[in-house]
Amino acid sequence: MTYKSEKRLIWSLAVTVLLFAAEAVGGVLSNSLALLSDAGHVLTDGFALALSLIAIAIGRRPTDWRATFGYQRIGILAALINGASLIIIAFFIAFEAYERLQAPPDIDVSVMLVIASAGLIGNLLMAWLLHGEHHDLNVRSAWLHVIGDTLSSAGVIAAGVIIYFTGWRAIDPIISALVCVMILISGARVVKEALWIFLELAPAGFHPEEIARQLSDISGIMDIHDLHIWSISHKIPAFSAHVRVCDQKISEADTIRHEIEHRLEHLGIGHTVIQIECADCGSNGLYCEQKGAAANSTHNHCH
């Protein structure tokens, strides 16, 4: 994360604070639930942006004895909190929408449209500021807040126009319900990705069996086992495995290790832990033939 990106987050946070104040006041004055729900979403935008900034500051710290992999997962924790906050707020908005759908209140459409239009402009500005800066899950979780709020602002404007021309007040809580769906989808996706990393599941696009098959093609490798692929943080995959090779010089085994690392780097895996294991070679201390080929994952032979 560059300082330019961090500056854009700060500017976005400033815009968010102004939008929240305007939409909260406008929602109360106009009695529009759609506008109030949009203000609540804007509040979570500010919360998400602030968390992202804090996580970036902590994640920039160098590795130490407490965090030998670094502090990048602070950003994943921020993303998890952001996603969970989206889901919680969505349920509150859904409950209020249900109550108002039973008895739609009077709404000051003129105030609703003015504030919502200002909110849409502000959200578009934030979306532009953060566009292309969501290459990690932390910032992307904040960006999703902004995108969802942009869509909800457009929904508020649509509701205001419909009420103005038709007088159908029930459209206000209906729009709020649609906003809830968007918020839930965004929140659930972020939570899923964050939990995927915390549970150390294999990153998307990486298949352990396929990677083991590709590495087994390297000459000199007899077997690959105890293979693990996980993520240190978003888009920072890590790899570890035990590699069984023929009995040979350390320099020769190191060549195999370099070839493994080269292939993994080509796949996008930079963090690797490779343990070389020597096969039982009988009377010959330097060369051996592979035994029990049926039990091994490859058909390589030592020569």
Residue, then its C-alpha position, 0 to 999 in steps of 0.5 A: m500500500t503506497y502513501k498515495s493510496e493511503k491519502r486517497l483513503i483519508w480523502s474518502l473518509a473525509v467525504t464519508v463524514l460529510l455525507f453521513a451528517a447530511e444524510a442523517v439530518g436529511g433522513v430525519l427531516s424528510n422522514s425517509l427510511a431509505l435515506l436513513s438506511d443510506a446514512g447508516h450505510v455511509l456510517t459503515d463506510g466511514f468505519a470501514l475506511a478508518l479500520s482500513l487506515i489503521a490496519i495499513a499503519i499496523g501492517r506496515r510494521p516490519t516482522d519481529w519475534r511476535a509476528t515472524f510473518g509480519y502484520q499483514r493479517i491485521g488488514i484481514l481482521a479489519a476486513l472481517i469486522n467490516g463485513a460483519s458490520l455490513i451484515i448486522i446493519a442490514f438486519f437492523i434496516a430490514f426490521e425497520a423496513y418491515e415495520r414501515l411497510q405495514a404503515p408507510p409514513d409521510i415523506d418530504v420528497s423534496v428534501m429526500l431527493v436533494i440529500a440523496s442526490a448529494g449523497l450519490i455525487g459524494n459516493l461516486l467521488m469516493a468510488w473514483l478515489l478508491h478505484g484500482e486501490h482495492h488490490d488487497l481484501n482490507v481496502r476492497s472491503a472498504w471499497l465494497h462499502v462505497i459501491g454498495d452505498t452508491l447503489s443505495s443512493a441511486g435507489v433512494i433517488a428512484a424511490g423519491v421520484i416514484i413517490y413524487f409522481t405516484g404518491w406510493r409511499a411503500i416504495d421507500p421501505i421496499i427500496s430499503a429492503l433492496v439495499c439490505v440485500m446488496i449490503l448482505i451480499s457484499g458483507a457475506r463475500v468479504v466475511k467468506e474471504a477473510l475466514w478463508i484466510f484465517l482458516e488457512l484454506a487453499p487460496a482460490g486458483f491453487h490446487p494442491e494435487e495439481i501443483a504436486r503433479q507439476l513439481s513431480d515432473i522435476s528430475g530427481i524427485m521421488d515423492i512429494h508429501d505433507l504438502h500445504i498451501w495457505s495464505i499469509s494475507h490476501k494474495i500472499p500465498a505460502f507453500s510447504a512440502h516434504v520432497r523425497v529425493c535420491d541420495q545425492k550431494i547437497s549441491e545437487a539436491d539444492t538444484i532441485r530445490h531451486e527448480i521447485e522455487h522457480r516453478l512456484e514463483h511462476l505460479g505466484i507463490g513466493h513464500t516457500v518452505i521445502q524440506i528435502e528428504c533422502a531415500d534409503c539407498g542401501s549400500n550405495g551412499l551416493y546413488c540409488e534406484q527408486k523402490g516401490a514405484a507403485a507407492n510413489s507419486t512419480h515414475n522418476h528413477c535415480h541414475 
